[in-house]
Protein backbone atom coordinates (compact mmCIF):
# COMPACT_ATOMS: atom_id res chain seq x y z
CA UNK A 1 0.00 0.00 0.00
CA UNK A 2 1.10 3.55 -0.71
CA UNK A 3 1.31 6.23 1.95
CA UNK A 4 0.48 9.92 1.65
CA UNK A 5 1.06 12.85 4.01
CA UNK A 6 -1.46 15.69 3.72
CA UNK A 7 -0.92 18.85 5.75
CA UNK A 8 -3.84 20.94 6.94
CA UNK A 9 -6.17 17.97 6.66
CA UNK A 10 -8.58 18.22 9.58
CA UNK A 11 -11.17 19.89 7.35
CA UNK A 12 -11.87 21.39 3.93
CA UNK A 13 -9.78 20.35 0.94
CA UNK A 14 -7.24 18.56 3.12
CA UNK A 15 -9.83 16.33 4.75
CA UNK A 16 -11.64 15.66 1.48
CA UNK A 17 -8.30 14.64 -0.03
CA UNK A 18 -7.46 12.33 2.86
CA UNK A 19 -10.86 10.71 2.49
CA UNK A 20 -10.50 10.33 -1.29
CA UNK A 21 -7.04 8.77 -1.13
CA UNK A 22 -8.04 6.57 1.79
CA UNK A 23 -11.06 5.27 -0.08
CA UNK A 24 -8.72 4.38 -2.95
CA UNK A 25 -6.54 2.19 -0.76
CA UNK A 26 -3.86 4.62 0.40
CA UNK A 27 -2.54 4.86 3.95
CA UNK A 28 -3.08 8.44 5.07
CA UNK A 29 -1.25 10.74 7.48
CA UNK A 30 -3.28 13.81 8.43
CA UNK A 31 -2.07 16.93 10.18
CA UNK A 32 -3.33 20.12 11.80
CA UNK A 33 -1.84 22.69 14.11
CA UNK A 34 -4.49 24.77 15.86
CA UNK A 35 -7.71 22.75 16.05
CA UNK A 36 -6.60 19.48 17.62
CA UNK A 37 -10.19 18.42 18.35
CA UNK A 38 -11.04 18.72 14.64
CA UNK A 39 -7.96 16.62 13.82
CA UNK A 40 -9.03 13.92 16.27
CA UNK A 41 -12.55 13.92 14.85
CA UNK A 42 -11.18 13.65 11.32
CA UNK A 43 -9.04 10.67 12.32
CA UNK A 44 -12.04 9.02 13.94
CA UNK A 45 -14.26 9.49 10.89
CA UNK A 46 -11.61 8.13 8.55
CA UNK A 47 -11.02 5.07 10.72
CA UNK A 48 -14.76 4.41 10.89
CA UNK A 49 -14.83 4.35 7.09
CA UNK A 50 -12.04 1.78 6.99
CA UNK A 51 -9.11 4.07 6.15
CA UNK A 52 -5.65 3.34 7.57
CA UNK A 53 -4.88 6.71 9.11
CA UNK A 54 -2.37 8.35 11.43
CA UNK A 55 -2.90 11.87 12.79
CA UNK A 56 0.07 14.00 13.82
CA UNK A 57 -0.52 17.44 15.30
CA UNK A 58 2.10 20.14 14.83
CA UNK A 59 3.17 23.33 13.12
CA UNK A 60 4.51 22.76 9.59
CA UNK A 61 6.30 26.09 9.85
CA UNK A 62 8.67 24.67 12.48
CA UNK A 63 11.71 22.96 10.87
CA UNK A 64 12.13 20.18 13.43
CA UNK A 65 8.48 19.16 13.18
CA UNK A 66 8.93 17.77 9.69
CA UNK A 67 11.59 15.27 10.67
CA UNK A 68 9.38 14.08 13.50
CA UNK A 69 6.45 13.76 11.09
CA UNK A 70 8.50 11.72 8.62
CA UNK A 71 9.96 9.45 11.30
CA UNK A 72 6.52 8.66 12.73
CA UNK A 73 5.08 8.05 9.26
CA UNK A 74 7.82 5.61 8.27
CA UNK A 75 7.62 3.84 11.62
CA UNK A 76 3.85 3.40 11.25
CA UNK A 77 3.48 2.74 7.52
CA UNK A 78 6.98 1.91 6.26
CA UNK A 79 7.30 4.53 3.52
CA UNK A 80 6.31 7.94 2.20
CA UNK A 81 5.11 7.88 -1.39
CA UNK A 82 3.45 11.29 -1.74
CA UNK A 83 3.24 14.57 0.15
CA UNK A 84 0.59 17.20 -0.42
CA UNK A 85 1.55 20.58 1.02
CA UNK A 86 -1.96 21.89 1.56
CA UNK A 87 -1.90 23.82 4.84
CA UNK A 88 -1.90 27.59 4.47
CA UNK A 89 -3.05 30.80 6.11
CA UNK A 90 -4.38 33.93 4.44
CA UNK A 91 -4.33 37.64 5.23
CA UNK A 92 -6.76 40.15 3.78
CA UNK A 93 -5.96 43.83 4.16
CA UNK A 94 -3.72 46.63 2.96
CA UNK A 95 -0.04 45.74 2.93
CA UNK A 96 0.77 48.97 4.79
CA UNK A 97 -1.46 47.83 7.66
CA UNK A 98 0.17 44.42 7.95
CA UNK A 99 2.37 43.80 10.98
CA UNK A 100 5.87 42.38 10.55
CA UNK A 101 5.00 39.27 12.54
CA UNK A 102 1.89 38.65 10.45
CA UNK A 103 4.06 38.69 7.33
CA UNK A 104 6.61 36.33 8.89
CA UNK A 105 3.92 33.90 10.06
CA UNK A 106 2.28 33.77 6.64
CA UNK A 107 5.53 33.26 4.73
CA UNK A 108 6.71 30.65 7.21
CA UNK A 109 3.50 28.60 6.94
CA UNK A 110 2.81 29.04 3.23
CA UNK A 111 6.31 28.95 1.74
CA UNK A 112 9.09 28.11 4.21
CA UNK A 113 7.25 24.93 5.15
CA UNK A 114 7.92 23.55 1.65
CA UNK A 115 11.65 23.86 2.30
CA UNK A 116 11.33 22.17 5.69
CA UNK A 117 9.20 19.42 4.15
CA UNK A 118 11.66 18.82 1.32
CA UNK A 119 14.69 18.57 3.61
CA UNK A 120 12.96 15.90 5.69
CA UNK A 121 11.05 13.91 3.04
CA UNK A 122 13.31 13.92 0.00
CA UNK A 123 16.20 11.79 1.32
CA UNK A 124 13.69 8.96 1.79
CA UNK A 125 12.17 9.41 -1.67
CA UNK A 126 15.54 9.80 -3.39
CA UNK A 127 16.84 6.62 -1.75
CA UNK A 128 14.04 4.61 -3.31
CA UNK A 129 14.00 6.57 -6.60
CA UNK A 130 10.28 7.21 -6.40
CA UNK A 131 7.88 9.76 -5.00
CA UNK A 132 5.42 12.55 -5.60
CA UNK A 133 5.12 16.04 -4.15
CA UNK A 134 2.12 18.25 -4.82
CA UNK A 135 2.07 21.85 -3.61
CA UNK A 136 -1.20 23.73 -3.34
CA UNK A 137 -0.94 27.23 -4.74
CA UNK A 138 -3.49 29.83 -5.80
CA UNK A 139 -4.45 31.80 -8.87
CA UNK A 140 -3.34 34.82 -6.85
CA UNK A 141 0.15 33.34 -6.94
CA UNK A 142 -0.08 33.60 -10.71
CA UNK A 143 -1.70 37.03 -11.16
CA UNK A 144 -1.68 38.70 -7.73
CA UNK A 145 -4.58 40.08 -5.70
CA UNK A 146 -5.11 43.51 -4.21
CA UNK A 147 -5.27 43.39 -0.40
CA UNK A 148 -3.70 39.92 -0.46
CA UNK A 149 -0.11 40.87 -1.27
CA UNK A 150 1.57 38.58 1.25
CA UNK A 151 -0.61 35.61 0.28
CA UNK A 152 0.01 36.28 -3.42
CA UNK A 153 3.75 36.56 -2.85
CA UNK A 154 3.92 33.32 -0.89
CA UNK A 155 1.84 31.41 -3.43
CA UNK A 156 3.93 32.82 -6.26
CA UNK A 157 6.95 31.48 -4.41
CA UNK A 158 5.29 28.07 -4.24
CA UNK A 159 5.02 28.05 -8.03
CA UNK A 160 8.69 28.92 -8.56
CA UNK A 161 9.73 26.43 -5.87
CA UNK A 162 7.73 23.69 -7.59
CA UNK A 163 9.16 24.29 -11.04
CA UNK A 164 12.75 24.47 -9.82
CA UNK A 165 12.56 21.46 -7.50
CA UNK A 166 10.99 19.37 -10.26
CA UNK A 167 14.11 19.89 -12.36
CA UNK A 168 16.36 18.78 -9.50
CA UNK A 169 14.35 15.66 -8.75
CA UNK A 170 13.42 14.43 -12.22
CA UNK A 171 16.58 12.26 -12.47
CA UNK A 172 15.46 10.53 -9.25
CA UNK A 173 12.02 9.74 -10.72
CA UNK A 174 10.26 12.08 -8.31
CA UNK A 175 7.51 14.25 -9.78
CA UNK A 176 6.81 17.69 -8.28
CA UNK A 177 3.71 19.56 -9.38
CA UNK A 178 1.43 22.31 -8.13
CA UNK A 179 -2.34 22.69 -8.13
CA UNK A 180 -3.41 26.31 -8.53
CA UNK A 181 -6.87 26.84 -7.08
CA UNK A 182 -9.41 29.56 -7.66
CA UNK A 183 -12.36 30.27 -5.37
CA UNK A 184 -13.29 27.18 -3.38
CA UNK A 185 -15.96 26.69 -0.77
CA UNK A 186 -13.73 26.33 2.29
CA UNK A 187 -13.39 27.90 5.71
CA UNK A 188 -10.43 29.97 4.49
CA UNK A 189 -12.95 32.08 2.59
CA UNK A 190 -15.16 32.57 5.65
CA UNK A 191 -13.65 36.04 6.02
CA UNK A 192 -15.65 37.17 2.99
CA UNK A 193 -19.26 38.25 3.35
CA UNK A 194 -22.03 36.62 1.32
CA UNK A 195 -22.17 39.76 -0.81
CA UNK A 196 -18.43 39.54 -1.51
CA UNK A 197 -18.70 35.86 -2.41
CA UNK A 198 -21.66 36.48 -4.69
CA UNK A 199 -19.73 39.25 -6.46
CA UNK A 200 -16.77 36.92 -7.04
CA UNK A 201 -19.01 34.11 -8.27
CA UNK A 202 -20.48 36.49 -10.85
CA UNK A 203 -16.96 36.78 -12.33
CA UNK A 204 -16.50 32.99 -12.57
CA UNK A 205 -17.76 31.50 -15.85
CA UNK A 206 -18.67 28.26 -14.07
CA UNK A 207 -21.00 30.41 -11.92
CA UNK A 208 -20.02 28.79 -8.62
CA UNK A 209 -17.18 28.06 -6.23
CA UNK A 210 -15.26 24.80 -6.50
CA UNK A 211 -15.83 22.06 -3.94
CA UNK A 212 -13.27 20.30 -1.74
CA UNK A 213 -14.21 16.96 -3.34
CA UNK A 214 -13.37 18.31 -6.79
CA UNK A 215 -9.94 19.44 -5.57
CA UNK A 216 -9.41 16.05 -3.94
CA UNK A 217 -10.21 14.23 -7.18
CA UNK A 218 -7.75 16.41 -9.12
CA UNK A 219 -5.03 15.86 -6.52
CA UNK A 220 -5.49 12.12 -6.87
CA UNK A 221 -5.17 12.41 -10.64
CA UNK A 222 -1.92 14.35 -10.27
CA UNK A 223 -0.53 11.92 -7.68
CA UNK A 224 -1.19 8.94 -9.92
CA UNK A 225 -0.11 10.55 -13.20
CA UNK A 226 2.99 9.29 -15.05
CA UNK A 227 6.24 10.66 -13.59
CA UNK A 228 6.96 12.45 -16.87
CA UNK A 229 4.32 14.98 -15.82
CA UNK A 230 6.45 17.08 -13.52
CA UNK A 231 7.19 20.75 -13.00
CA UNK A 232 3.63 21.66 -13.93
CA UNK A 233 1.14 24.12 -12.46
CA UNK A 234 -2.36 22.82 -13.05
CA UNK A 235 -4.99 25.53 -12.68
CA UNK A 236 -8.48 24.67 -11.39
CA UNK A 237 -10.65 27.77 -11.23
CA UNK A 238 -13.80 27.35 -13.31
CA UNK A 239 -12.22 29.45 -16.12
CA UNK A 240 -12.04 32.44 -13.75
CA UNK A 241 -8.56 33.76 -14.62
Secondary structure, 3 states (H helix, E strand, C coil): CCEEEECCCCCHHHHHHHHHHHHCCCEEEEEECCCHHHHHHHHHHHHHCCCCEEEEECCCCCHHHHHHHHHHHHHHHCCCCEEEECCCCCCCCCHHHCCHHHHHHHHHHHHHHHHHHHHHHHHHHHHHCCEEEEEEEEHHHHHCCCCCHHHHHHHHHHHHHHHHHHHHHHHHCEEEEEEEECCECCHHHHHCCHHHHHHHHHHCCCCCCECHHHHHHHHHHHHCCCCCCCCCEEEECCCCC
